[in-house]
Amino acid sequence: MPATGELIRAMNYVEDITATLRRICLYIPSMSADERRRLAESLRAAGNTLNAMLSDLEKAEQ
């Protein structure tokens, strides 16, 4: 089955997110403990959204 333009765009977004996370990791060693805590909170919230999205995708497969 060929990929649609929407799928390709969505997969490119995922690649962009992954590249951004790699860039963020470069800054972690120079962050203060408070900055790390705040970043972790932000990532945790994003992770919840990601988990919900994965759940929706898995439900669609069934």
N, C-alpha and C positions, 0 to 999 in steps of 0.2 A: 504494500500500500504506500503510495507516494506521500511525502510530508506536505502538509498545507503551508501556506504562508504564515498563518497564525501559529502553527506549531513551531516553525523555524524561528519566528520572532520570540516566542516564549522561551525556547531553548537558548537563544542568544541572551535574553534577559538573565537566565540562570547562569550562564557563563560570565556575564558582567558582575553579577552578585558574587560569584566565587572569586573573581579577580579582585573585587573590592575588599572582600574578607581577607585575602592574602595581604593586601596593602595595609589594612588595619593591623594585622598581626605584626607588621614591622615596627609599629609605634608602641606596642604594648610594653616592651622593656623600659621605655623612657617615661611611662605614665606613673603618676603617683598612685597610691593605694586607693584613694577616693575616686580618681579617674577610672581606675580599673573596675571598681565596684559599680560605678555608674554605667560604664560600657557593658559590663556583664548583665545589668538589669535590662538595658536596651536590647541586647542580643537575646536575652531570655524571652522578652516579649515578641521579638521577631521569630524566635524559634517556635513559640506557641502558634503563631500564624502559619508557619511552615508546616508544622505537624497537622494542623487542621486541613491545610491544602492537600497534603499527602493522603490524609484519610478520605477526603472527597475524591481524589483521583483513584484510590483503591476501590472505593464503593462503585465508581463508574465502571470498573472492570468486571464487576460481578453481574 
